[in-house]
Amino acid sequence: MSDTDKPDLARPRPTKSHGRLSISASLKPRALVTDTPRLKGAWTAKIITLFPSAFPGVLGESLTGTALQKGLWALETIDLRTFGLTKHRNVDDTPAGGGAGLVLRPDVVGPAIEHAQRGWDAPIIYLSPRGKPMDQAMMQRLSEGPGVTLLCGRFEGVDERVLEHYGIQEVSLGDFVMTGGEIAAQALIDATVRLIPRVLGNQASTEDESFSHGLLEHPQYTKPATWQGRDIPEVLLSGHHARISDWRTDMAERLTKQRRPDLWRAYCEDHDRDPGEDQEL
């Protein structure tokens, strides 16, 4: 057998199909073959940011990173600087009426949003400390849609006219101020992606955790049975599933009443219970 007749042993075998892949427009050329397949219809996060290199960040690790590699969800960054004005790519200017800091210009942010939303029908969220607080219900709704476009602010924020014109929802990570929206965007994406089927592998993991039923999650334990003189609650070692379920519900209610009175009142209202009922903490 001549060299030309020998089989190509180095040729990789075809891998298992991930399904139909989709192709979307980008300001930068994309390689025809990439390490991360993108399933058609996969939940997609588009991030408008001055720091695209901040992504995927921690989202590229652990279960979310594995799911990203498998194409169960997709991530696109849109560099806001690309839409900057003049040869210096300026994206901001001084606040109207005076004051400290700089504001992202509408004639920069607007074109970036237009690019992101072209052929794309998904909500636009601006990460802002004055926005609605993130919660589990919000993440659940987002996970059931096609994806989300996230606008990461910097400096003193974004020109208000942009938010009004595009009907952008403002969402907050908490009652504190950060230097930009990138970390909040990663938190929102992580909390949403983990609700997508097949990302966690065990659907029960998302059904029994904090906020899924309006309560904080019950305490968790694992081996060893005794550590530093502290024992795992006996009921959890009993093998009696009904008693274990009752204990977990009872502990979830106790913790919620103690740590989050606001959640406890809402839970009691939904279940026609008295928030002040006798419940040992």
C-alpha positions in Angstrom: 0.0 0.0 0.0 1.4 3.4 -1.0 1.5 6.4 1.4 -1.3 7.9 -0.6 -3.5 4.8 0.0 -3.0 4.7 3.7 -6.0 5.7 5.8 -5.7 9.1 7.5 -5.4 7.9 11.1 -5.0 11.5 12.3 -8.3 12.6 10.9 -10.7 13.2 13.8 -13.9 11.2 13.9 -17.2 13.0 13.5 -18.5 14.2 16.9 -22.0 13.8 18.1 -24.3 16.4 16.5 -25.4 19.3 18.7 -28.4 20.0 16.5 -28.9 22.8 13.9 -26.6 25.7 14.5 -27.6 29.3 13.8 -25.6 32.2 12.4 -26.1 35.8 13.4 -24.6 39.1 12.2 -21.7 40.6 14.0 -19.6 43.7 13.7 -16.5 41.5 13.8 -15.8 38.6 11.4 -16.5 35.2 13.0 -14.6 32.1 12.3 -16.5 29.6 10.2 -15.6 26.9 12.8 -15.7 27.7 16.5 -15.2 25.8 19.7 -18.7 26.8 20.9 -21.6 25.5 18.8 -24.7 27.6 18.9 -28.0 25.7 18.7 -30.7 27.3 16.7 -33.2 28.9 19.0 -30.8 28.8 22.0 -31.4 31.3 24.7 -29.1 34.3 24.0 -27.7 37.1 26.1 -26.5 40.1 24.2 -24.4 42.5 26.2 -23.7 46.1 25.2 -20.6 47.1 27.1 -17.4 49.2 27.0 -15.6 46.1 28.3 -16.4 43.1 26.1 -13.3 41.3 27.4 -15.1 41.0 30.8 -17.3 38.3 29.3 -17.9 35.4 29.7 -15.9 35.8 33.0 -17.3 33.4 35.6 -20.1 32.5 33.2 -17.5 30.5 31.3 -16.9 28.3 34.3 -18.7 25.3 35.9 -22.2 24.3 34.7 -22.9 27.6 32.9 -19.6 27.3 31.1 -20.3 23.7 30.1 -23.7 24.7 28.9 -22.2 27.5 26.9 -19.8 25.1 25.2 -22.6 22.7 24.4 -24.6 25.5 22.8 -27.5 25.3 25.3 -27.2 29.1 25.5 -25.3 31.8 23.7 -23.4 34.9 24.6 -22.8 37.9 22.3 -20.9 41.1 23.3 -21.4 44.4 21.5 -18.5 46.8 22.0 -20.1 50.2 22.7 -16.8 51.9 21.8 -17.3 50.7 18.2 -20.2 53.2 17.9 -18.2 56.1 19.4 -18.0 59.5 17.7 -15.0 61.2 16.1 -11.6 59.5 15.6 -11.3 59.1 19.4 -14.5 57.0 19.5 -16.0 59.2 22.3 -19.1 57.7 23.9 -19.9 60.2 26.6 -20.3 63.9 27.4 -21.0 66.2 30.4 -24.4 66.2 32.1 -26.9 68.8 30.8 -27.5 71.4 33.5 -24.0 70.8 35.0 -22.7 68.4 37.6 -20.0 65.9 38.1 -19.2 62.9 35.9 -20.1 62.0 32.3 -23.2 60.6 30.7 -23.4 58.0 27.8 -24.6 59.8 24.7 -27.9 58.8 23.1 -26.4 59.0 19.6 -23.9 56.4 20.6 -26.0 54.0 22.7 -29.0 54.2 20.3 -27.1 52.8 17.3 -25.6 50.1 19.5 -29.2 49.1 20.6 -30.4 49.1 17.0 -27.6 46.8 16.0 -28.3 44.4 18.9 -32.1 44.3 18.2 -31.9 43.9 14.5 -34.0 40.8 13.7 -34.3 40.1 17.4 -37.4 40.4 19.6 -36.1 40.3 23.2 -36.5 42.6 26.2 -33.8 45.3 26.8 -32.6 45.7 30.3 -30.4 48.5 31.7 -28.5 47.5 34.8 -29.1 50.4 37.2 -29.2 51.0 41.0 -32.6 52.8 40.6 -34.2 49.8 38.8 -36.5 47.1 40.0 -34.7 44.6 42.2 -33.8 41.3 40.6 -35.8 38.3 41.9 -36.4 34.7 41.1 -39.7 35.4 39.3 -37.9 37.8 36.9 -35.3 35.2 36.1 -37.9 32.6 35.5 -39.7 34.9 33.0 -36.5 35.7 31.2 -35.5 32.1 30.9 -38.7 31.3 29.1 -38.1 33.8 26.4 -35.6 34.0 23.5 -33.0 35.9 25.6 -32.2 39.4 26.7 -30.2 42.4 25.6 -28.3 43.9 28.6 -27.1 47.5 28.6 -24.2 48.0 30.9 -23.8 51.6 32.1 -20.8 53.5 33.1 -20.0 56.9 34.5 -23.2 58.8 35.6 -25.4 56.5 33.5 -27.3 56.7 30.2 -29.2 59.6 28.7 -32.8 59.2 29.8 -34.1 59.6 26.3 -32.6 56.3 25.3 -34.5 54.5 28.1 -37.7 56.2 27.1 -37.4 55.7 23.4 -36.7 52.0 23.5 -38.9 51.2 26.5 -35.9 49.8 28.4 -36.6 48.2 31.8 -34.2 49.2 34.6 -33.1 46.4 36.9 -31.0 46.5 40.0 -28.7 44.0 41.7 -29.3 45.7 45.0 -29.4 48.9 47.0 -25.8 49.9 46.3 -23.8 51.6 43.5 -21.1 49.9 41.4 -18.7 51.3 38.8 -20.6 49.7 36.0 -23.2 47.2 35.0 -21.0 44.3 33.9 -21.0 42.4 37.2 -24.7 42.8 37.6 -25.2 41.6 34.1 -23.2 38.4 34.8 -25.3 37.9 38.0 -28.5 38.2 36.0 -27.3 35.9 33.2 -26.1 33.2 35.7 -29.4 33.3 37.6 -31.4 32.9 34.4 -29.3 30.4 32.5 -29.4 27.9 35.3 -33.2 27.7 34.8 -32.8 26.6 31.2 -33.6 22.9 30.8 -30.5 20.6 30.8 -28.1 23.3 32.1 -28.1 22.0 35.7 -28.9 18.4 34.7 -31.2 17.9 37.7 -34.4 19.9 37.4 -35.2 19.2 41.1 -32.2 21.4 42.0 -34.1 24.5 40.8 -37.4 23.4 42.2 -36.4 23.1 45.9 -34.1 26.1 46.3 -34.7 29.6 47.8 -37.5 31.7 46.3 -38.9 28.9 44.1 -41.9 28.5 46.4 -41.8 31.9 47.9 -39.6 30.8 50.8 -35.9 30.7 51.6 -34.3 27.3 51.2 -34.0 25.0 54.2 -30.5 24.2 55.7 -28.4 21.7 53.8 -26.1 19.0 55.4 -23.7 16.3 54.1 -21.1 13.9 55.5 -19.6 13.5 58.0 -22.5 12.9 60.3 -20.7 14.7 63.2 -18.4 17.7 62.7 -16.9 19.9 65.4 -19.4 18.4 67.9 -22.3 19.3 65.7 -24.6 16.5 64.4 -26.7 16.3 61.2 -30.4 16.6 62.4 -31.6 13.1 63.2 -34.6 13.3 60.9 -32.5 13.7 57.8 -30.8 10.3 58.6 -34.1 8.6 59.3 -34.9 7.6 55.7 -38.5 8.7 56.4 -39.3 10.9 53.3 -42.5 12.4 54.6 -40.9 13.5 57.9 -37.9 14.9 56.0 -40.2 16.9 53.7 -42.1 18.3 56.6 -38.9 19.2 58.4 -37.5 21.0 55.3 -40.8 23.0 54.9 -40.8 23.9 58.6 -37.2 25.1 58.5 -37.8 27.1 55.3 -40.7 28.8 56.9 -38.8 29.6 60.1 -35.8 31.0 58.2 -38.0 33.1 55.9 -39.9 34.6 58.8 -36.7 35.4 60.7 -34.6 36.7 57.9 -37.0 38.0 55.3 -40.2 39.3 56.8 -41.2 40.8 53.5 -41.1 37.4 51.8 -42.9 35.8 54.8 -45.8 38.3 54.6 -46.2 37.7 50.8 -46.1 33.9 51.4 -48.7 34.0 54.1 -50.9 36.2 51.9 -50.7 33.7 49.1 -51.5 30.8 51.4 -54.2 32.5 53.5 -52.1 32.4 56.7 -51.5 34.9 59.5 -47.9 36.3 59.3 -47.9 36.7 63.0 -48.8 33.1 63.8 -46.8 31.4 66.5 -43.6 30.1 64.9 -40.6 29.3 67.0 -37.4 30.8 65.4 
